[in-house]
Amino acid sequence: MNQMRFRHSRRYVYVYYEGEGSEKAYLEFLKSRFHDVIIIKGKRGFYPNTEKDLKKPNSDLNKNWDTINEIWFFFDIDPVAMMDGRIASWKKLEDVIKKIDDRSGKKIKIRILMTTGCIEYWFLLHFERTQPTMDGQPFKEKIFNRLKTHVPQYTKAGTDVIMKFADEKMENAIGNAQRIMQSIVNNGQWAKADRKADRYRQLYTSGATFSTIFETLVELKDTQKP
């Protein structure tokens, strides 16, 4: 009974993601773990690709527009964007979201799955609660090396390895990310603005170390509940 209800209520999600393979591997985990509530179709690329797809009548985005329920932007906040020009960088994403809203004759939910520096920081939260300061490229190296202490066989293209710890340690990651987000709020780096878009802008430009991926996981888990 429940399985049939989930099957008929699955949402079609179109994802724009960045990365060298690890983001794609993580999307494979989400497809597998939440197959009863979402259908995911992903495309590597971000602002330029999204804008091009909105203009091209034969793009996958436009061909499936009537069935798409959500669009996800899945990306890392680049060290350069974090250290300089953060507002200008965020404005590009806001412009794309506005174009989607203007284009849509229905309400398409936009989700922002962003992580400071590199996806490996989100992966590291599966094993420990840590919030190192962003300091450019060394941040990525530190996080990558720290993750390797927990998962020696980790590589960016290691789908099986990523899917395994993403599943087994998901609750750890959610709990660690939630507590870190609460510390950001408590420190005044992120005010609880009325609009979600405003909250995301404040986070993006805060200079804090965080990941918002946990928000999507919590919602997907809640959807799975009978």
The 8 nearest C-alpha neighbors of each residue, nearest first, counted from 0:
[[1, 3, 2, 4, 5, 225, 6, 7],
 [2, 0, 4, 3, 5, 225, 6, 224],
 [3, 1, 5, 4, 0, 6, 35, 7],
 [2, 4, 6, 0, 1, 5, 7, 8],
 [5, 3, 1, 7, 2, 6, 8, 0],
 [6, 4, 8, 2, 3, 7, 35, 36],
 [7, 5, 3, 4, 8, 9, 35, 2],
 [6, 8, 4, 5, 9, 3, 36, 2],
 [9, 7, 5, 6, 4, 10, 36, 37],
 [10, 8, 36, 37, 6, 7, 5, 35],
 [9, 11, 37, 68, 38, 12, 36, 8],
 [10, 12, 38, 67, 68, 37, 39, 69],
 [11, 13, 69, 39, 70, 38, 67, 68],
 [12, 14, 70, 40, 41, 39, 71, 69],
 [15, 13, 41, 71, 70, 72, 16, 42],
 [16, 14, 42, 72, 43, 45, 44, 41],
 [15, 17, 73, 43, 44, 74, 72, 14],
 [18, 16, 74, 44, 43, 73, 45, 22],
 [17, 19, 22, 20, 21, 16, 74, 43],
 [18, 20, 21, 155, 22, 17, 156, 23],
 [19, 21, 156, 23, 155, 22, 18, 24],
 [20, 22, 155, 24, 23, 156, 19, 25],
 [23, 21, 25, 24, 20, 18, 26, 16],
 [22, 24, 26, 20, 21, 25, 27, 18],
 [25, 23, 158, 21, 27, 22, 26, 20],
 [26, 24, 28, 22, 27, 23, 21, 29],
 [25, 27, 29, 23, 28, 24, 30, 22],
 [28, 26, 24, 30, 25, 29, 31, 23],
 [27, 29, 25, 162, 31, 26, 30, 32],
 [30, 28, 26, 32, 31, 27, 33, 25],
 [31, 29, 27, 34, 28, 33, 32, 26],
 [30, 32, 28, 34, 29, 33, 27, 26],
 [33, 31, 29, 30, 34, 28, 166, 35],
 [34, 32, 35, 30, 36, 31, 29, 37],
 [33, 35, 30, 31, 37, 36, 32, 38],
 [34, 36, 33, 5, 6, 37, 9, 2],
 [35, 37, 9, 34, 33, 5, 10, 8],
 [38, 36, 10, 9, 34, 11, 35, 33],
 [37, 39, 11, 12, 10, 34, 9, 40],
 [40, 38, 12, 13, 11, 37, 30, 41],
 [39, 41, 13, 14, 12, 38, 42, 11],
 [42, 40, 14, 13, 15, 39, 43, 16],
 [43, 41, 15, 14, 44, 16, 40, 13],
 [42, 44, 16, 17, 15, 41, 45, 18],
 [45, 43, 17, 48, 16, 15, 42, 46],
 [44, 46, 48, 15, 47, 49, 16, 17],
 [45, 47, 49, 48, 50, 92, 95, 44],
 [48, 46, 50, 49, 45, 51, 44, 52],
 [49, 47, 51, 50, 45, 46, 44, 52],
 [48, 50, 52, 46, 51, 47, 45, 53],
 [49, 51, 53, 47, 52, 48, 46, 54],
 [52, 50, 48, 54, 53, 49, 47, 55],
 [53, 51, 49, 55, 54, 58, 50, 48],
 [52, 54, 50, 51, 55, 49, 61, 60],
 [53, 55, 51, 52, 56, 50, 58, 61],
 [56, 54, 52, 58, 57, 53, 51, 61],
 [55, 57, 58, 61, 54, 62, 53, 52],
 [58, 56, 55, 62, 61, 59, 60, 52],
 [59, 57, 60, 61, 52, 55, 56, 62],
 [60, 58, 62, 61, 63, 57, 52, 64],
 [59, 61, 58, 63, 62, 64, 52, 53],
 [62, 60, 64, 58, 63, 59, 56, 57],
 [61, 63, 59, 60, 64, 57, 58, 56],
 [64, 62, 61, 60, 66, 65, 59, 67],
 [65, 63, 61, 67, 66, 62, 60, 59],
 [64, 66, 63, 67, 62, 61, 68, 105],
 [65, 67, 64, 63, 68, 11, 10, 62],
 [68, 66, 11, 64, 65, 69, 12, 63],
 [67, 69, 11, 107, 10, 12, 66, 108],
 [70, 68, 108, 12, 107, 109, 67, 13],
 [69, 71, 13, 109, 12, 14, 108, 110],
 [72, 70, 14, 110, 109, 111, 73, 15],
 [71, 73, 15, 111, 112, 14, 16, 110],
 [74, 72, 16, 112, 113, 71, 15, 111],
 [75, 73, 113, 17, 16, 72, 112, 76],
 [76, 74, 114, 117, 113, 116, 115, 77],
 [77, 75, 115, 116, 114, 78, 74, 81],
 [76, 78, 80, 79, 116, 75, 81, 115],
 [79, 77, 135, 81, 80, 116, 82, 76],
 [78, 80, 82, 81, 77, 83, 135, 84],
 [81, 79, 85, 77, 83, 78, 82, 84],
 [82, 80, 78, 79, 85, 83, 206, 77],
 [81, 83, 79, 80, 78, 84, 85, 206],
 [84, 82, 80, 85, 81, 79, 78, 86],
 [85, 83, 87, 86, 80, 88, 82, 81],
 [84, 86, 80, 88, 87, 204, 83, 81],
 [85, 87, 89, 88, 84, 90, 204, 200],
 [88, 86, 90, 84, 85, 89, 91, 80],
 [87, 89, 85, 86, 90, 91, 84, 80],
 [88, 90, 86, 92, 91, 87, 85, 93],
 [89, 91, 93, 87, 92, 88, 94, 86],
 [92, 90, 94, 89, 93, 88, 95, 87],
 [91, 93, 95, 89, 94, 90, 96, 46],
 [92, 94, 90, 96, 95, 91, 97, 89],
 [93, 95, 97, 91, 92, 96, 90, 98],
 [94, 96, 98, 92, 97, 93, 99, 91],
 [97, 95, 99, 93, 98, 94, 92, 100],
 [98, 96, 100, 94, 99, 95, 101, 93],
 [97, 99, 101, 95, 96, 100, 102, 94],
 [98, 100, 102, 96, 97, 101, 103, 95],
 [99, 101, 97, 103, 98, 102, 96, 107],
 [102, 100, 98, 99, 103, 97, 104, 96],
 [103, 101, 99, 100, 98, 104, 53, 97],
 [102, 104, 105, 100, 101, 99, 106, 107],
 [103, 105, 102, 106, 101, 100, 107, 65],
 [106, 104, 103, 107, 100, 65, 102, 68],
 [105, 107, 108, 103, 104, 100, 68, 69],
 [108, 106, 69, 68, 105, 109, 70, 103],
 [107, 109, 69, 106, 70, 68, 110, 71],
 [110, 108, 70, 71, 69, 107, 111, 96],
 [109, 111, 71, 72, 112, 70, 108, 69],
 [110, 112, 72, 113, 71, 73, 109, 211],
 [113, 111, 73, 212, 211, 72, 110, 74],
 [114, 112, 74, 75, 211, 210, 73, 111],
 [115, 113, 210, 75, 209, 76, 118, 116],
 [114, 116, 76, 208, 209, 75, 117, 210],
 [115, 117, 76, 77, 75, 78, 139, 114],
 [118, 116, 75, 119, 120, 115, 139, 114],
 [117, 119, 120, 121, 114, 75, 122, 22],
 [118, 120, 122, 117, 121, 123, 143, 142],
 [119, 121, 123, 118, 122, 117, 142, 124],
 [122, 120, 124, 119, 118, 123, 210, 114],
 [121, 123, 119, 120, 124, 125, 118, 146],
 [122, 124, 120, 125, 146, 121, 126, 119],
 [125, 123, 172, 127, 126, 121, 122, 128],
 [124, 126, 172, 171, 123, 168, 122, 127],
 [127, 125, 124, 123, 171, 172, 168, 149],
 [128, 126, 124, 129, 125, 123, 175, 171],
 [127, 129, 175, 124, 130, 126, 176, 179],
 [128, 130, 127, 131, 124, 179, 175, 123],
 [129, 131, 208, 132, 128, 209, 179, 207],
 [132, 130, 129, 133, 208, 138, 142, 134],
 [133, 131, 134, 208, 130, 207, 138, 206],
 [132, 134, 138, 135, 131, 208, 78, 116],
 [135, 133, 138, 132, 137, 136, 78, 82],
 [134, 136, 78, 137, 138, 133, 79, 139],
 [135, 137, 138, 139, 134, 140, 78, 116],
 [138, 136, 140, 139, 135, 141, 134, 133],
 [139, 137, 141, 136, 140, 134, 135, 133],
 [140, 138, 142, 137, 136, 141, 143, 117],
 [139, 141, 137, 143, 138, 142, 144, 136],
 [142, 140, 138, 144, 139, 143, 137, 145],
 [141, 143, 145, 139, 144, 140, 120, 146],
 [142, 144, 140, 146, 145, 141, 139, 119],
 [145, 143, 147, 141, 146, 142, 140, 148],
 [146, 144, 142, 148, 147, 143, 141, 149],
 [145, 147, 143, 148, 123, 149, 144, 142],
 [146, 148, 151, 150, 144, 149, 145, 153],
 [149, 147, 145, 146, 150, 151, 144, 143],
 [148, 150, 147, 146, 151, 126, 145, 123],
 [149, 151, 147, 153, 152, 148, 146, 160],
 [152, 150, 147, 153, 148, 149, 146, 154],
 [151, 153, 150, 154, 147, 160, 157, 149],
 [154, 152, 150, 151, 147, 157, 160, 155],
 [155, 153, 157, 156, 152, 21, 160, 158],
 [154, 156, 21, 20, 157, 19, 153, 158],
 [155, 157, 20, 154, 21, 158, 24, 19],
 [158, 156, 154, 160, 155, 159, 161, 153],
 [157, 159, 24, 161, 160, 156, 162, 21],
 [160, 158, 162, 161, 157, 163, 24, 156],
 [161, 159, 163, 157, 158, 162, 153, 164],
 [162, 160, 158, 163, 159, 164, 165, 157],
 [163, 161, 165, 28, 159, 160, 164, 158],
 [162, 164, 160, 161, 166, 165, 159, 167],
 [163, 165, 167, 166, 168, 161, 162, 160],
 [166, 164, 162, 169, 163, 168, 167, 161],
 [165, 167, 164, 169, 163, 168, 162, 28],
 [166, 168, 164, 165, 169, 163, 170, 162],
 [169, 167, 125, 171, 164, 170, 165, 166],
 [170, 168, 172, 166, 165, 171, 167, 173],
 [169, 171, 173, 172, 168, 174, 125, 167],
 [172, 170, 174, 125, 168, 169, 173, 175],
 [171, 173, 125, 124, 169, 175, 170, 174],
 [172, 174, 213, 170, 176, 171, 175, 177],
 [173, 175, 177, 171, 172, 176, 170, 178],
 [174, 176, 128, 172, 178, 177, 173, 124],
 [175, 177, 179, 173, 178, 174, 172, 180],
 [178, 176, 180, 174, 179, 175, 173, 181],
 [179, 177, 181, 175, 180, 176, 182, 174],
 [178, 180, 182, 176, 181, 177, 175, 183],
 [181, 179, 183, 177, 182, 178, 176, 184],
 [180, 182, 178, 184, 179, 183, 185, 177],
 [181, 183, 185, 179, 180, 184, 186, 178],
 [184, 182, 180, 186, 181, 188, 185, 189],
 [185, 183, 189, 181, 187, 182, 186, 188],
 [184, 186, 182, 187, 183, 181, 188, 189],
 [187, 185, 183, 184, 188, 182, 189, 181],
 [186, 188, 184, 189, 185, 190, 183, 182],
 [189, 187, 183, 186, 205, 184, 190, 207],
 [188, 190, 184, 187, 201, 202, 183, 191],
 [189, 191, 192, 187, 184, 188, 198, 201],
 [192, 190, 198, 189, 193, 184, 194, 197],
 [191, 193, 198, 190, 194, 197, 195, 189],
 [194, 192, 191, 195, 197, 198, 196, 190],
 [193, 195, 197, 196, 192, 198, 191, 199],
 [194, 196, 198, 197, 199, 193, 192, 200],
 [197, 195, 199, 194, 198, 200, 93, 192],
 [196, 198, 200, 194, 195, 199, 192, 201],
 [199, 197, 195, 201, 200, 192, 196, 202],
 [198, 200, 202, 196, 201, 197, 203, 195],
 [201, 199, 197, 203, 202, 198, 204, 196],
 [202, 200, 198, 204, 199, 203, 205, 189],
 [201, 203, 199, 205, 200, 204, 189, 198],
 [204, 202, 200, 201, 205, 199, 206, 89],
 [203, 205, 201, 202, 85, 206, 200, 86],
 [206, 204, 202, 207, 203, 201, 188, 189],
 [205, 207, 204, 81, 208, 203, 133, 82],
 [208, 206, 205, 209, 183, 202, 188, 132],
 [207, 209, 115, 130, 132, 133, 131, 206],
 [210, 208, 115, 114, 207, 180, 179, 211],
 [209, 211, 114, 212, 113, 121, 115, 176],
 [210, 212, 213, 112, 113, 214, 114, 209],
 [213, 211, 112, 214, 210, 215, 113, 216],
 [212, 214, 216, 173, 211, 215, 217, 176],
 [215, 213, 217, 212, 216, 211, 218, 173],
 [216, 214, 218, 213, 217, 212, 219, 112],
 [215, 217, 213, 219, 218, 214, 220, 212],
 [218, 216, 220, 214, 215, 219, 213, 221],
 [217, 219, 221, 215, 216, 220, 222, 214],
 [218, 220, 222, 216, 221, 217, 215, 223],
 [219, 221, 223, 217, 222, 218, 216, 224],
 [222, 220, 218, 223, 224, 219, 217, 216],
 [223, 221, 219, 220, 224, 218, 36, 225],
 [224, 222, 220, 221, 225, 219, 36, 5],
 [223, 225, 221, 222, 220, 1, 219, 5],
 [224, 1, 223, 222, 221, 5, 2, 4]]
